[in-house]
Amino acid sequence: MQTNMITLGIYGISPMWESWLQTELNKSDDFKILFIHHDEQSLIEDVQIKKPDILFLMLKYPYPEKFILQIQKSNAGAKLTGWWFGPQMDDRRVFQMLKTGIHCILSDRHGPDEIRRAIRDTYENGYHYNDIVTDAIMQYGKRANQVPASFGPPVNFREREIEMIELRKSGLTTREIGERLYLSKKTVENVFNNLYRKFECRNFMELLVHYEKGNYTAC
């Protein structure tokens, strides 16, 4: 079945991720990148003139709420997809992003298939519902004592997370793990921060205690 071409504007992506994202999106005829910007004012001007279906934003800490609201006020009609690079994403930050008009939230742990699926979902439905939103809702429910701490399926480790834990356990630093796995030091740190949030740990030693219990399955 022929699908509509989805046009994208991209903002704030670092050169490394910009090249990777273009390569992955260009593998499909469903997407067309209209522009890539790093300047806020020229971005808003191009959004108003070229009117992309999706505006793909790299978001970093602190969350640029005023800038996001400024884009919304431009009334350009683009649906906003946020790619978060920063400290662990707790429920407060997720809800803040949704409240300011982000239609889809991704992180640097999501691969190309998830990114393409997220863009299509956001284009067709106006949102993309994934593990980030689910985790935030569950985290809020438990923090507000509206959901028992034991509620929900067991939290599992992904294969790449297991690989990183084993390397850290062997004594490698985050920089050395990144070099071994061809990832940036920041990406490795983000993975561990997400693990601390997911397993409600304060540091690697607490995470290691949970990991070595072995009461999980790799996914």
PAKOL-522000 format. One line per field, with one value per atom (N, C-alpha, C, CB): residue number from 1; chain; x, y, z. Coordinates in nm, 2 decimals. Glycine has a CB too. Layout:
% residues N
k = NUM,...;
c = A,...;
u = X,...;
v = Y,...;
w = Z,...;
% end
This chain:
% residues 219
k = 1,1,1,1,2,2,2,2,3,3,3,3,4,4,4,4,5,5,5,5,6,6,6,6,7,7,7,7,8,8,8,8,9,9,9,9,10,10,10,10,11,11,11,11,12,12,12,12,13,13,13,13,14,14,14,14,15,15,15,15,16,16,16,16,17,17,17,17,18,18,18,18,19,19,19,19,20,20,20,20,21,21,21,21,22,22,22,22,23,23,23,23,24,24,24,24,25,25,25,25,26,26,26,26,27,27,27,27,28,28,28,28,29,29,29,29,30,30,30,30,31,31,31,31,32,32,32,32,33,33,33,33,34,34,34,34,35,35,35,35,36,36,36,36,37,37,37,37,38,38,38,38,39,39,39,39,40,40,40,40,41,41,41,41,42,42,42,42,43,43,43,43,44,44,44,44,45,45,45,45,46,46,46,46,47,47,47,47,48,48,48,48,49,49,49,49,50,50,50,50,51,51,51,51,52,52,52,52,53,53,53,53,54,54,54,54,55,55,55,55,56,56,56,56,57,57,57,57,58,58,58,58,59,59,59,59,60,60,60,60,61,61,61,61,62,62,62,62,63,63,63,63,64,64,64,64,65,65,65,65,66,66,66,66,67,67,67,67,68,68,68,68,69,69,69,69,70,70,70,70,71,71,71,71,72,72,72,72,73,73,73,73,74,74,74,74,75,75,75,75,76,76,76,76,77,77,77,77,78,78,78,78,79,79,79,79,80,80,80,80,81,81,81,81,82,82,82,82,83,83,83,83,84,84,84,84,85,85,85,85,86,86,86,86,87,87,87,87,88,88,88,88,89,89,89,89,90,90,90,90,91,91,91,91,92,92,92,92,93,93,93,93,94,94,94,94,95,95,95,95,96,96,96,96,97,97,97,97,98,98,98,98,99,99,99,99,100,100,100,100,101,101,101,101,102,102,102,102,103,103,103,103,104,104,104,104,105,105,105,105,106,106,106,106,107,107,107,107,108,108,108,108,109,109,109,109,110,110,110,110,111,111,111,111,112,112,112,112,113,113,113,113,114,114,114,114,115,115,115,115,116,116,116,116,117,117,117,117,118,118,118,118,119,119,119,119,120,120,120,120,121,121,121,121,122,122,122,122,123,123,123,123,124,124,124,124,125,125,125,125,126,126,126,126,127,127,127,127,128,128,128,128,129,129,129,129,130,130,130,130,131,131,131,131,132,132,132,132,133,133,133,133,134,134,134,134,135,135,135,135,136,136,136,136,137,137,137,137,138,138,138,138,139,139,139,139,140,140,140,140,141,141,141,141,142,142,142,142,143,143,143,143,144,144,144,144,145,145,145,145,146,146,146,146,147,147,147,147,148,148,148,148,149,149,149,149,150,150,150,150,151,151,151,151,152,152,152,152,153,153,153,153,154,154,154,154,155,155,155,155,156,156,156,156,157,157,157,157,158,158,158,158,159,159,159,159,160,160,160,160,161,161,161,161,162,162,162,162,163,163,163,163,164,164,164,164,165,165,165,165,166,166,166,166,167,167,167,167,168,168,168,168,169,169,169,169,170,170,170,170,171,171,171,171,172,172,172,172,173,173,173,173,174,174,174,174,175,175,175,175,176,176,176,176,177,177,177,177,178,178,178,178,179,179,179,179,180,180,180,180,181,181,181,181,182,182,182,182,183,183,183,183,184,184,184,184,185,185,185,185,186,186,186,186,187,187,187,187,188,188,188,188,189,189,189,189,190,190,190,190,191,191,191,191,192,192,192,192,193,193,193,193,194,194,194,194,195,195,195,195,196,196,196,196,197,197,197,197,198,198,198,198,199,199,199,199,200,200,200,200,201,201,201,201,202,202,202,202,203,203,203,203,204,204,204,204,205,205,205,205,206,206,206,206,207,207,207,207,208,208,208,208,209,209,209,209,210,210,210,210,211,211,211,211,212,212,212,212,213,213,213,213,214,214,214,214,215,215,215,215,216,216,216,216,217,217,217,217,218,218,218,218,219,219,219,219;
c = A,A,A,A,A,A,A,A,A,A,A,A,A,A,A,A,A,A,A,A,A,A,A,A,A,A,A,A,A,A,A,A,A,A,A,A,A,A,A,A,A,A,A,A,A,A,A,A,A,A,A,A,A,A,A,A,A,A,A,A,A,A,A,A,A,A,A,A,A,A,A,A,A,A,A,A,A,A,A,A,A,A,A,A,A,A,A,A,A,A,A,A,A,A,A,A,A,A,A,A,A,A,A,A,A,A,A,A,A,A,A,A,A,A,A,A,A,A,A,A,A,A,A,A,A,A,A,A,A,A,A,A,A,A,A,A,A,A,A,A,A,A,A,A,A,A,A,A,A,A,A,A,A,A,A,A,A,A,A,A,A,A,A,A,A,A,A,A,A,A,A,A,A,A,A,A,A,A,A,A,A,A,A,A,A,A,A,A,A,A,A,A,A,A,A,A,A,A,A,A,A,A,A,A,A,A,A,A,A,A,A,A,A,A,A,A,A,A,A,A,A,A,A,A,A,A,A,A,A,A,A,A,A,A,A,A,A,A,A,A,A,A,A,A,A,A,A,A,A,A,A,A,A,A,A,A,A,A,A,A,A,A,A,A,A,A,A,A,A,A,A,A,A,A,A,A,A,A,A,A,A,A,A,A,A,A,A,A,A,A,A,A,A,A,A,A,A,A,A,A,A,A,A,A,A,A,A,A,A,A,A,A,A,A,A,A,A,A,A,A,A,A,A,A,A,A,A,A,A,A,A,A,A,A,A,A,A,A,A,A,A,A,A,A,A,A,A,A,A,A,A,A,A,A,A,A,A,A,A,A,A,A,A,A,A,A,A,A,A,A,A,A,A,A,A,A,A,A,A,A,A,A,A,A,A,A,A,A,A,A,A,A,A,A,A,A,A,A,A,A,A,A,A,A,A,A,A,A,A,A,A,A,A,A,A,A,A,A,A,A,A,A,A,A,A,A,A,A,A,A,A,A,A,A,A,A,A,A,A,A,A,A,A,A,A,A,A,A,A,A,A,A,A,A,A,A,A,A,A,A,A,A,A,A,A,A,A,A,A,A,A,A,A,A,A,A,A,A,A,A,A,A,A,A,A,A,A,A,A,A,A,A,A,A,A,A,A,A,A,A,A,A,A,A,A,A,A,A,A,A,A,A,A,A,A,A,A,A,A,A,A,A,A,A,A,A,A,A,A,A,A,A,A,A,A,A,A,A,A,A,A,A,A,A,A,A,A,A,A,A,A,A,A,A,A,A,A,A,A,A,A,A,A,A,A,A,A,A,A,A,A,A,A,A,A,A,A,A,A,A,A,A,A,A,A,A,A,A,A,A,A,A,A,A,A,A,A,A,A,A,A,A,A,A,A,A,A,A,A,A,A,A,A,A,A,A,A,A,A,A,A,A,A,A,A,A,A,A,A,A,A,A,A,A,A,A,A,A,A,A,A,A,A,A,A,A,A,A,A,A,A,A,A,A,A,A,A,A,A,A,A,A,A,A,A,A,A,A,A,A,A,A,A,A,A,A,A,A,A,A,A,A,A,A,A,A,A,A,A,A,A,A,A,A,A,A,A,A,A,A,A,A,A,A,A,A,A,A,A,A,A,A,A,A,A,A,A,A,A,A,A,A,A,A,A,A,A,A,A,A,A,A,A,A,A,A,A,A,A,A,A,A,A,A,A,A,A,A,A,A,A,A,A,A,A,A,A,A,A,A,A,A,A,A,A,A,A,A,A,A,A,A,A,A,A,A,A,A,A,A,A,A,A,A,A,A,A,A,A,A,A,A,A,A,A,A,A,A,A,A,A,A,A,A,A,A,A,A,A,A,A,A,A,A,A,A,A,A,A,A,A,A,A,A,A,A,A,A,A,A,A,A,A,A,A,A,A,A,A,A,A,A,A,A,A,A,A,A,A,A,A,A,A,A,A,A,A,A,A,A,A,A,A,A,A,A,A,A,A,A,A,A,A,A,A,A;
u = 0.08,0.00,0.09,-0.09,0.06,0.14,0.11,0.11,0.21,0.20,0.24,0.28,0.18,0.22,0.36,0.12,0.42,0.56,0.55,0.63,0.63,0.63,0.74,0.63,0.72,0.82,0.87,0.78,1.00,1.06,1.15,1.14,1.14,1.24,1.32,1.18,1.45,1.53,1.61,1.64,1.61,1.67,1.76,1.57,1.89,1.97,2.05,1.89,2.04,2.11,2.26,2.06,2.34,2.49,2.53,2.56,2.65,2.69,2.69,2.83,2.73,2.74,2.60,2.80,2.50,2.37,2.29,2.29,2.33,2.27,2.30,2.32,2.42,2.46,2.39,2.61,2.39,2.32,2.17,2.34,2.11,1.96,1.93,1.91,2.01,1.98,2.00,2.07,2.10,2.13,2.01,2.26,1.96,1.86,1.72,1.84,1.69,1.56,1.57,1.53,1.68,1.69,1.68,1.82,1.68,1.66,1.52,1.70,1.43,1.29,1.24,1.20,1.16,1.11,0.99,1.06,0.96,0.84,0.88,0.79,1.00,1.05,1.12,1.13,1.11,1.18,1.22,1.10,1.35,1.40,1.41,1.55,1.33,1.32,1.44,1.19,1.48,1.58,1.64,1.53,1.76,1.83,1.88,1.94,1.84,1.88,1.95,1.76,2.03,2.09,2.06,2.24,2.00,1.97,1.82,2.01,1.78,1.63,1.55,1.62,1.60,1.52,1.50,1.58,1.60,1.59,1.51,1.73,1.51,1.42,1.28,1.45,1.24,1.09,1.05,1.07,1.14,1.11,1.09,1.22,1.17,1.16,1.04,1.29,1.01,0.89,0.77,0.88,0.76,0.64,0.64,0.65,0.75,0.76,0.74,0.89,0.82,0.82,0.72,0.96,0.67,0.56,0.58,0.43,0.68,0.71,0.59,0.84,0.57,0.47,0.52,0.44,0.65,0.71,0.83,0.75,0.84,0.96,1.04,0.93,1.15,1.23,1.34,1.30,1.32,1.40,1.49,1.31,1.62,1.71,1.69,1.86,1.66,1.63,1.74,1.49,1.79,1.89,1.85,2.03,1.92,1.89,1.96,1.94,1.90,1.76,1.66,1.74,1.54,1.44,1.40,1.32,1.41,1.39,1.24,1.46,1.17,1.02,0.98,0.97,1.05,1.01,1.02,1.09,1.13,1.15,1.04,1.29,1.01,0.90,0.77,0.89,0.74,0.61,0.62,0.59,0.73,0.75,0.72,0.89,0.77,0.74,0.59,0.81,0.52,0.38,0.30,0.33,0.35,0.28,0.29,0.33,0.39,0.41,0.29,0.54,0.21,0.10,0.13,-0.01,0.25,0.29,0.23,0.45,0.18,0.11,0.19,0.04,0.33,0.41,0.40,0.56,0.39,0.39,0.53,0.32,0.55,0.68,0.72,0.69,0.84,0.90,1.03,0.93,1.03,1.15,1.24,1.11,1.37,1.47,1.56,1.56,1.54,1.60,1.74,1.51,1.83,1.97,2.00,2.07,2.00,2.02,2.01,1.92,2.00,1.99,1.87,1.99,1.86,1.75,1.62,1.75,1.52,1.39,1.29,1.35,1.26,1.16,1.02,1.19,0.92,0.78,0.75,0.69,0.81,0.79,0.84,0.86,0.95,1.00,0.92,1.15,0.88,0.80,0.67,0.77,0.60,0.47,0.49,0.41,0.60,0.63,0.64,0.76,0.71,0.73,0.59,0.83,0.51,0.38,0.29,0.31,0.30,0.22,0.25,0.23,0.38,0.42,0.40,0.56,0.35,0.31,0.40,0.31,0.49,0.57,0.48,0.69,0.46,0.37,0.43,0.32,0.56,0.63,0.77,0.65,0.80,0.93,1.02,0.91,1.14,1.23,1.36,1.27,1.44,1.57,1.68,1.57,1.81,1.92,1.93,2.05,1.85,1.85,1.76,1.82,1.68,1.59,1.66,1.46,1.64,1.70,1.63,1.73,1.68,1.62,1.48,1.70,1.45,1.31,1.21,1.31,1.24,1.15,1.14,1.21,1.24,1.23,1.14,1.37,1.16,1.07,0.93,1.12,0.90,0.77,0.71,0.77,0.79,0.74,0.70,0.85,0.78,0.75,0.62,0.86,0.60,0.48,0.36,0.48,0.37,0.26,0.22,0.30,0.32,0.30,0.23,0.43,0.27,0.21,0.06,0.29,0.04,-0.09,-0.19,-0.08,-0.14,-0.23,-0.22,-0.21,-0.11,-0.09,-0.01,-0.22,0.03,0.11,0.18,0.02,0.28,0.34,0.36,0.48,0.30,0.29,0.40,0.15,0.50,0.60,0.64,0.73,0.75,0.79,0.82,0.91,0.86,0.89,0.77,0.96,0.66,0.53,0.48,0.43,0.48,0.43,0.50,0.44,0.64,0.72,0.69,0.87,0.66,0.63,0.50,0.63,0.40,0.27,0.28,0.16,0.35,0.37,0.45,0.44,0.55,0.64,0.56,0.76,0.47,0.39,0.29,0.31,0.23,0.13,0.19,0.07,0.31,0.38,0.43,0.50,0.47,0.52,0.40,0.59,0.28,0.17,0.09,0.07,0.15,0.09,-0.05,0.08,-0.07,-0.19,-0.18,-0.24,-0.06,-0.02,0.07,0.03,0.05,0.14,0.28,0.09,0.38,0.52,0.55,0.62,0.48,0.50,0.42,0.47,0.33,0.24,0.32,0.13,0.27,0.33,0.42,0.41,0.46,0.54,0.68,0.54,0.76,0.90,0.98,0.97,1.07,1.14,1.26,1.19,1.28,1.39,1.50,1.33,1.62,1.73,1.73,1.86,1.77,1.79,1.94,1.78,1.96,2.09,2.20,2.09,2.18,2.29,2.31,2.25,2.21,2.22,2.30,2.09,2.28,2.35,2.50,2.29,2.52,2.66,2.73,2.66,2.66,2.73,2.75,2.64,2.66,2.67,2.79,2.54,2.80,2.91,3.05,2.90,3.05,3.18,3.21,3.17,3.11,3.13,3.17,3.00,3.11,3.14,3.29,3.05,3.34,3.48,3.58,3.50,3.53,3.62,3.64,3.75,3.57,3.58,3.50,3.53,3.56,3.49,3.38,3.59,3.30,3.20,3.26,3.10,3.37,3.45,3.50,3.56,3.56,3.61,3.50,3.69,3.39,3.27,3.23,3.15,3.22,3.18,3.28,3.18,3.41,3.51,3.49,3.65,3.46,3.45,3.33,3.44,3.22,3.09,3.06,2.97,3.16,3.15,3.03,3.13,3.03,2.93,3.00,2.82,2.93,2.99,2.98,2.92,3.07,3.06,2.93,3.17,2.87,2.74,2.63,2.71,2.63,2.53,2.54,2.55,2.66,2.67,2.62,2.82,2.65,2.60,2.45,2.66,2.39,2.25,2.18,2.20,2.24,2.19,2.19,2.27,2.30,2.31,2.21,2.45,2.19,2.10,1.95,2.10,1.92,1.79,1.77,1.77,1.88,1.87,1.85,2.00,1.91,1.89,1.75,1.99,1.69,1.55,1.46,1.51,1.48,1.40,1.39,1.44,1.51,1.52,1.52,1.64,1.49,1.49,1.61,1.36,1.73,1.86,1.92,1.95,2.01,2.08,2.21,2.09,2.27,2.41,2.43,2.51,2.55,2.58,2.58,2.71,2.63,2.64,2.50,2.71,2.40,2.26,2.20,2.17,2.24,2.19,2.26,2.23,2.38,2.45,2.39,2.60,2.34,2.28,2.15,2.24,2.07,1.95,1.99,1.87,2.09,2.13,2.18,2.24,2.25,2.31,2.21,2.43,2.09,1.99,1.94,1.87,1.95,1.92,1.77,1.99,1.69,1.54,1.48,1.47,1.54,1.50,1.53,1.57,1.47,1.51,1.55,1.39,1.65,1.69,1.59,1.83,1.58,1.48,1.54,1.36;
v = -0.12,0.00,0.12,0.00,0.22,0.34,0.43,0.42,0.48,0.57,0.71,0.52,0.81,0.95,0.98,1.04,1.06,1.11,1.20,1.18,1.16,1.24,1.34,1.15,1.47,1.56,1.60,1.69,1.62,1.65,1.77,1.53,1.84,1.94,1.89,2.08,1.91,1.86,1.98,1.76,1.98,2.09,2.03,2.18,2.09,2.07,1.94,2.08,1.86,1.73,1.75,1.64,1.69,1.70,1.63,1.63,1.67,1.62,1.47,1.67,1.40,1.25,1.20,1.20,1.25,1.19,1.24,1.24,1.36,1.41,1.31,1.55,1.27,1.18,1.05,1.16,1.00,0.87,0.87,0.82,0.98,0.99,1.00,1.11,1.09,1.10,0.97,1.20,0.89,0.76,0.67,0.70,0.66,0.57,0.61,0.56,0.74,0.78,0.77,0.92,0.79,0.78,0.64,0.84,0.54,0.40,0.37,0.30,0.46,0.45,0.56,0.45,0.53,0.64,0.71,0.57,0.68,0.74,0.87,0.65,0.91,1.03,1.12,0.99,1.25,1.35,1.46,1.41,1.48,1.59,1.72,1.55,1.82,1.95,2.04,2.01,2.03,2.12,2.07,2.27,2.11,2.08,2.22,1.98,2.25,2.38,2.36,2.47,2.46,2.47,2.61,2.44,2.70,2.83,2.84,2.94,2.89,2.89,2.98,2.94,3.10,3.19,3.14,3.33,3.09,3.04,2.92,3.01,2.84,2.72,2.76,2.64,2.86,2.90,2.96,3.00,3.03,3.09,2.98,3.18,2.88,2.77,2.68,2.68,2.66,2.58,2.65,2.57,2.78,2.86,2.86,3.00,2.86,2.87,2.73,2.93,2.63,2.50,2.40,2.44,2.43,2.35,2.20,2.39,2.15,2.01,1.94,1.98,1.82,1.74,1.71,1.61,1.68,1.65,1.74,1.50,1.79,1.86,1.78,2.01,1.73,1.64,1.72,1.53,1.73,1.81,1.73,1.91,1.77,1.71,1.80,1.70,1.73,1.81,1.77,1.77,1.87,1.85,1.92,1.89,1.88,1.94,2.08,1.85,2.18,2.19,2.19,2.31,2.14,2.13,2.27,2.05,2.30,2.43,2.46,2.45,2.47,2.49,2.61,2.49,2.73,2.85,2.84,2.97,2.77,2.76,2.67,2.70,2.56,2.47,2.55,2.35,2.62,2.70,2.81,2.77,2.86,2.96,2.89,3.02,2.77,2.69,2.67,2.56,2.63,2.61,2.73,2.56,2.85,2.98,3.02,3.09,2.96,2.99,2.94,2.94,2.85,2.79,2.73,2.90,2.67,2.61,2.47,2.59,2.41,2.28,2.16,2.28,2.18,2.06,1.99,2.10,1.85,1.77,1.76,1.63,1.77,1.77,1.64,1.88,1.59,1.47,1.51,1.37,1.48,1.51,1.39,1.56,1.41,1.31,1.36,1.28,1.29,1.34,1.29,1.30,1.39,1.35,1.43,1.39,1.36,1.43,1.34,1.54,1.39,1.31,1.22,1.39,1.13,1.03,1.10,0.94,1.04,1.11,1.05,1.08,1.13,1.09,1.13,1.15,1.09,1.12,1.27,1.05,1.35,1.49,1.55,1.56,1.51,1.57,1.52,1.53,1.39,1.34,1.41,1.19,1.44,1.51,1.65,1.50,1.71,1.85,1.86,1.90,1.76,1.76,1.74,1.65,1.65,1.63,1.75,1.50,1.82,1.93,2.05,1.98,2.06,2.17,2.14,2.21,2.02,1.99,1.90,2.12,1.82,1.72,1.60,1.68,1.56,1.45,1.31,1.47,1.31,1.18,1.20,1.12,1.11,1.13,1.00,1.14,1.03,0.92,0.95,0.91,0.85,0.87,0.81,0.82,0.83,0.78,0.63,0.84,0.56,0.42,0.35,0.37,0.44,0.38,0.37,0.47,0.26,0.23,0.29,0.09,0.27,0.32,0.27,0.29,0.15,0.09,0.16,-0.06,0.19,0.26,0.40,0.25,0.46,0.60,0.62,0.66,0.53,0.53,0.51,0.43,0.41,0.38,0.50,0.25,0.56,0.68,0.79,0.72,0.82,0.92,0.89,0.94,0.77,0.73,0.75,0.59,0.70,0.70,0.85,0.63,0.93,1.07,1.14,1.15,1.11,1.17,1.12,1.13,0.99,0.94,0.96,0.79,0.95,0.95,1.08,0.83,1.15,1.27,1.24,1.33,1.11,1.08,0.95,1.08,0.92,0.78,0.74,0.78,0.63,0.59,0.48,0.53,0.50,0.40,0.37,0.44,0.31,0.27,0.39,0.18,0.50,0.62,0.67,0.73,0.68,0.73,0.63,0.75,0.50,0.39,0.40,0.26,0.41,0.41,0.53,0.41,0.65,0.77,0.75,0.89,0.70,0.68,0.59,0.63,0.48,0.38,0.44,0.26,0.52,0.58,0.68,0.65,0.76,0.86,0.78,0.95,0.68,0.60,0.55,0.49,0.50,0.44,0.55,0.35,0.66,0.77,0.83,0.88,0.83,0.89,0.79,0.95,0.67,0.56,0.52,0.60,0.54,0.50,0.36,0.60,0.32,0.19,0.12,0.20,-0.01,-0.08,-0.09,-0.22,-0.08,-0.09,-0.22,-0.07,-0.32,-0.46,-0.48,-0.56,-0.38,-0.39,-0.39,-0.29,-0.47,-0.46,-0.58,-0.33,-0.60,-0.71,-0.68,-0.73,-0.79,-0.77,-0.69,-0.91,-0.60,-0.52,-0.60,-0.39,-0.59,-0.67,-0.59,-0.76,-0.65,-0.59,-0.62,-0.63,-0.52,-0.54,-0.60,-0.41,-0.67,-0.73,-0.63,-0.81,-0.51,-0.41,-0.36,-0.30,-0.35,-0.31,-0.41,-0.29,-0.54,-0.65,-0.64,-0.79,-0.62,-0.61,-0.49,-0.58,-0.38,-0.26,-0.29,-0.14,-0.35,-0.38,-0.48,-0.45,-0.58,-0.67,-0.60,-0.79,-0.51,-0.44,-0.34,-0.35,-0.28,-0.19,-0.28,-0.11,-0.39,-0.48,-0.53,-0.60,-0.54,-0.59,-0.48,-0.64,-0.36,-0.25,-0.14,-0.30,-0.15,-0.05,0.08,-0.10,0.19,0.32,0.34,0.44,0.44,0.47,0.51,0.58,0.58,0.61,0.49,0.71,0.40,0.27,0.18,0.20,0.18,0.11,0.16,0.11,0.30,0.36,0.33,0.51,0.33,0.29,0.15,0.32,0.06,-0.08,-0.11,-0.17,-0.03,-0.05,0.05,-0.05,0.14,0.24,0.34,0.18,0.38,0.47,0.59,0.41,0.70,0.82,0.79,0.95,0.86,0.85,0.89,0.93,1.00,1.05,0.95,1.18,0.87,0.77,0.66,0.71,0.62,0.52,0.57,0.47,0.69,0.75,0.75,0.89,0.79,0.80,0.66,0.85,0.56,0.42,0.38,0.32,0.41,0.38,0.46,0.40,0.59,0.68,0.62,0.82,0.58,0.52,0.39,0.49,0.31,0.19,0.22,0.11,0.32,0.36,0.40,0.48,0.47,0.51,0.39,0.61,0.31,0.19,0.09,0.12,0.07,-0.02,0.05,-0.11,0.18,0.26,0.24,0.22,0.26,0.25,0.39,0.15,0.41,0.54,0.54,0.58,0.42,0.41,0.28,0.45,0.26,0.13,0.01,0.14,0.03,-0.08,-0.13,-0.03,-0.04,-0.09,-0.16,0.03,-0.11,-0.17,-0.31,-0.09,-0.32,-0.45,-0.56,-0.43,-0.51,-0.61,-0.66,-0.53,-0.58,-0.62,-0.72,-0.50,-0.68,-0.75,-0.89,-0.68,-0.90,-1.03,-1.12,-1.01,-1.07,-1.16,-1.26,-1.08,-1.21,-1.30,-1.32,-1.43,-1.24,-1.26,-1.17,-1.22,-1.19,-1.11,-1.20,-0.97,-1.16,-1.23,-1.12,-1.31,-1.15,-1.05,-1.03,-1.10,-0.91,-0.88,-0.80,-0.81;
w = 0.00,0.00,0.00,0.12,-0.09,-0.10,0.02,-0.23,0.09,0.20,0.17,0.32,0.24,0.21,0.25,0.28,0.18,0.22,0.34,0.10,0.44,0.56,0.56,0.69,0.57,0.56,0.70,0.49,0.72,0.85,0.85,0.90,0.96,0.99,1.11,1.02,1.12,1.23,1.29,1.17,1.42,1.50,1.61,1.56,1.62,1.73,1.74,1.85,1.63,1.63,1.61,1.51,1.69,1.67,1.54,1.79,1.49,1.36,1.35,1.33,1.46,1.46,1.45,1.59,1.53,1.52,1.40,1.65,1.35,1.22,1.11,1.19,1.10,0.99,1.00,0.99,1.13,1.15,1.12,1.30,1.17,1.15,1.00,1.22,0.93,0.78,0.71,0.72,0.75,0.68,0.71,0.73,0.83,0.87,0.80,1.02,0.80,0.75,0.59,0.79,0.53,0.39,0.34,0.34,0.43,0.39,0.34,0.50,0.38,0.35,0.26,0.48,0.16,0.07,0.14,-0.06,0.26,0.33,0.39,0.44,0.40,0.47,0.38,0.59,0.40,0.33,0.43,0.21,0.44,0.53,0.46,0.59,0.51,0.44,0.48,0.47,0.61,0.65,0.79,0.67,0.82,0.94,1.00,0.93,1.12,1.18,1.31,1.19,1.35,1.48,1.54,1.47,1.47,1.52,1.54,1.42,1.66,1.70,1.60,1.84,1.57,1.49,1.35,1.49,1.29,1.15,1.15,1.09,1.26,1.26,1.26,1.39,1.34,1.34,1.21,1.46,1.15,1.01,0.91,0.97,0.91,0.81,0.84,0.81,0.97,1.00,0.95,1.16,0.96,0.91,0.76,0.96,0.69,0.54,0.48,0.50,0.53,0.46,0.52,0.48,0.64,0.70,0.70,0.63,0.77,0.78,0.86,0.85,0.83,0.91,1.05,0.84,1.06,1.19,1.21,1.19,1.33,1.37,1.47,1.43,1.43,1.51,1.59,1.43,1.72,1.81,1.90,1.89,1.90,2.00,2.13,1.96,2.24,2.36,2.47,2.42,2.53,2.64,2.77,2.59,2.87,3.00,3.01,3.12,3.06,3.11,3.00,3.20,3.02,2.92,2.87,2.97,2.73,2.68,2.67,2.55,2.78,2.77,2.70,2.91,2.72,2.66,2.50,2.71,2.46,2.32,2.25,2.29,2.32,2.27,2.26,2.37,2.36,2.36,2.25,2.49,2.22,2.11,1.98,2.11,1.96,1.84,1.83,1.83,1.94,1.94,1.89,2.07,1.94,1.91,1.77,2.00,1.70,1.56,1.47,1.50,1.53,1.46,1.32,1.44,1.32,1.19,1.16,1.19,1.27,1.25,1.26,1.12,1.27,1.28,1.41,1.26,1.41,1.53,1.58,1.50,1.71,1.77,1.82,1.88,1.78,1.83,1.90,1.71,2.03,2.11,2.13,2.25,2.10,2.12,2.24,1.99,2.35,2.48,2.50,2.59,2.52,2.56,2.69,2.44,2.80,2.92,3.04,2.94,3.16,3.28,3.27,3.41,3.37,3.37,3.36,3.49,3.28,3.26,3.36,3.11,3.46,3.56,3.51,3.70,3.58,3.54,3.53,3.63,3.62,3.61,3.48,3.73,3.43,3.31,3.19,3.29,3.19,3.08,3.07,3.10,3.19,3.19,3.14,3.32,3.18,3.14,2.99,3.21,2.93,2.78,2.71,2.74,2.76,2.70,2.72,2.77,2.83,2.86,2.76,3.00,2.73,2.64,2.49,2.67,2.46,2.32,2.25,2.25,2.32,2.25,2.23,2.34,2.10,2.07,2.08,1.92,2.09,2.09,2.16,1.95,2.25,2.32,2.30,2.48,2.25,2.23,2.31,2.07,2.32,2.39,2.30,2.53,2.34,2.26,2.27,2.31,2.35,2.35,2.25,2.49,2.19,2.08,1.95,2.07,1.88,1.76,1.64,1.74,1.52,1.40,1.37,1.28,1.40,1.37,1.46,1.40,1.59,1.68,1.64,1.82,1.59,1.55,1.43,1.51,1.33,1.21,1.25,1.10,1.34,1.38,1.46,1.47,1.54,1.62,1.53,1.72,1.42,1.33,1.26,1.23,1.21,1.14,1.23,1.09,1.36,1.45,1.48,1.59,1.50,1.53,1.41,1.57,1.29,1.17,1.16,1.05,1.18,1.15,1.27,1.12,1.39,1.51,1.59,1.59,1.57,1.66,1.78,1.69,1.80,1.92,1.90,2.05,1.98,1.99,2.13,1.91,2.17,2.30,2.32,2.34,2.40,2.42,2.56,2.33,2.58,2.72,2.81,2.72,2.75,2.83,2.89,2.74,2.82,2.87,2.97,2.76,2.94,3.03,3.16,2.96,3.16,3.28,3.36,3.24,3.30,3.37,3.44,3.28,3.38,3.44,3.56,3.34,3.54,3.65,3.76,3.60,3.73,3.83,3.91,3.77,3.85,3.92,4.01,3.82,3.96,4.04,4.17,3.96,4.15,4.27,4.37,4.23,4.31,4.40,4.47,4.31,4.41,4.47,4.56,4.37,4.57,4.65,4.60,4.79,4.47,4.40,4.34,4.30,4.32,4.26,4.36,4.12,4.39,4.48,4.42,4.51,4.50,4.44,4.37,4.56,4.41,4.35,4.22,4.45,4.19,4.07,3.94,4.07,3.84,3.71,3.68,3.69,3.56,3.52,3.57,3.37,3.59,3.63,3.53,3.65,3.58,3.49,3.44,3.56,3.31,3.25,3.20,3.13,3.18,3.12,2.97,3.19,2.89,2.75,2.73,2.67,2.62,2.60,2.60,2.46,2.54,2.55,2.69,2.45,2.77,2.91,2.99,2.97,2.96,3.03,2.99,2.99,2.86,2.82,2.89,2.66,2.90,2.97,3.12,2.95,3.18,3.32,3.34,3.38,3.26,3.27,3.25,3.17,3.16,3.13,3.25,3.00,3.30,3.42,3.54,3.45,3.55,3.66,3.66,3.66,3.54,3.52,3.54,3.37,3.57,3.61,3.50,3.64,3.39,3.29,3.33,3.15,3.29,3.31,3.20,3.31,3.22,3.11,2.98,3.16,2.99,2.86,2.80,2.90,2.87,2.81,2.76,2.92,2.83,2.78,2.64,2.88,2.63,2.51,2.40,2.53,2.42,2.32,2.28,2.37,2.37,2.34,2.25,2.47,2.28,2.21,2.10,2.31,2.07,1.97,2.00,1.83,2.13,2.17,2.24,2.27,2.25,2.32,2.47,2.28,2.55,2.69,2.74,2.75,2.68,2.73,2.71,2.65,2.59,2.57,2.68,2.43,2.71,2.81,2.95,2.83,2.98,3.11,3.11,3.13,2.99,2.98,3.00,2.85,2.95,2.97,3.12,2.89,3.19,3.33,3.41,3.38,3.37,3.44,3.43,3.39,3.30,3.28,3.36,3.13,3.37,3.45,3.60,3.44,3.65,3.79,3.82,3.83,3.72,3.73,3.72,3.62,3.63,3.60,3.72,3.47,3.78,3.89,4.03,3.88,4.03,4.15,4.23,4.23,4.17,4.23,4.24,4.16,4.34,4.35,4.28,4.50,4.27,4.21,4.15,4.32,4.09,4.03,4.12,3.95,4.25,4.34,4.37,4.47,4.39,4.41,4.29,4.45,4.17,4.05,4.04,3.93,4.08,4.07,4.16,4.10,4.28,4.37,4.31,4.51,4.24,4.17,4.06,4.12,3.98,3.86,3.90,3.79,4.01,4.05,4.11,4.14,4.15,4.20,4.09,4.25,3.96,3.85,3.83,3.87,3.89,3.88,3.77,4.01,3.65,3.53,3.41,3.52,3.30,3.17,3.07,3.12,2.99,2.89,2.78,2.83,2.74,2.63,2.52,2.69;
% end
